Amino acid sequence: MRGRARRDMRRVTAFFIFFISFSLVYVSVAYYLLSPKAFQPFMAFGVYSEGGTLSTYTGGFRLPIAENQTMRWSLEVANRMGAVQFVRLLYRLGNSTTGAPSNSYPAPDMVPIVGKLEAFIASGDTKRFEFTWAVVRKIQSGGTVYLDMVVNGTTMSPPIGEGSGKNFRFMFELWTFDVDTNSFQYGWPQESSRVGSWLQVWFDVA
């Protein structure tokens, strides 16, 4: 009888060990599945043509543009920061030799800003900005071509030229309003730094 009692005791002990181990695994899995996932805030934006894409030309291929050809693009900004954001989109005109923005800094000051768009965007929303432009005429000066343009209804002559009217580019920069400095800052905040966001579209004027 004593041997049988010891065997029964071992079975009970083994059962409790198995039960406790299974419970710990179950609780761990349930905690992982039910716990809120870490939220990584971010902003994103894109530039689109009337047909819904400009991906080829943002990659470096040049878009052929004729004089007085009106281009109707849209710029879309997605706010996934978890709070309302006051955003500014700066657009600049550059060429093959001007500096470009980076993930840390905007384009150099020498690259002219030709306009801006601003809006408040609610958390989780996406805002679309219309961007309409045309090259009114090319101006030849000493072997360099400059452009008279109309951008979002504003007539301008940016001080950027290129040989034969090729290798121009629009650069679009995303800025957000920083409450601490009471000013717009390039990119958007993430932990202890800021993340820059920009796009460019190359074009040639025929």
Stockholm file with secondary structure:
# STOCKHOLM 1.0

chainA/1-206         MRGRARRDMRRVTAFFIFFISFSLVYVSVAYYLLSPKAFQPFMAFGVYSEGGTLSTYTGGFRLPIAENQTMRWSLEVANRMGAVQFVRLLYRLGNSTTGAPSNSYPAPDMVPIVGKLEAFIASGDTKRFEFTWAVVRKIQSGGTVYLDMVVNGTTMSPPIGEGSGKNFRFMFELWTFDVDTNSFQYGWPQESSRVGSWLQVWFDVA
#=GR chainA/1-206 SS CHHHHHHHHHHHHHHHHHHHHHHHHHHHHHHHHHSCCCCCCEEEEEEECTTSCCHHHHTTCCEEECTTCCEEEEEEEEEESSSCEEEEEEEEEECSSSCCCCSSSCCCTTSCEEEEEEEEECTTCEEEEEEEEEEEEEEEETTEEEEEEEETTEEECCSCCBGGGCSEEEEEEEEEEETTTTEEEEBEEETTEEECCEEEEEEEEC
#=GC SS_cons         CHHHHHHHHHHHHHHHHHHHHHHHHHHHHHHHHHSCCCCCCEEEEEEECTTSCCHHHHTTCCEEECTTCCEEEEEEEEEESSSCEEEEEEEEEECSSSCCCCSSSCCCTTSCEEEEEEEEECTTCEEEEEEEEEEEEEEEETTEEEEEEEETTEEECCSCCBGGGCSEEEEEEEEEEETTTTEEEEBEEETTEEECCEEEEEEEEC
//
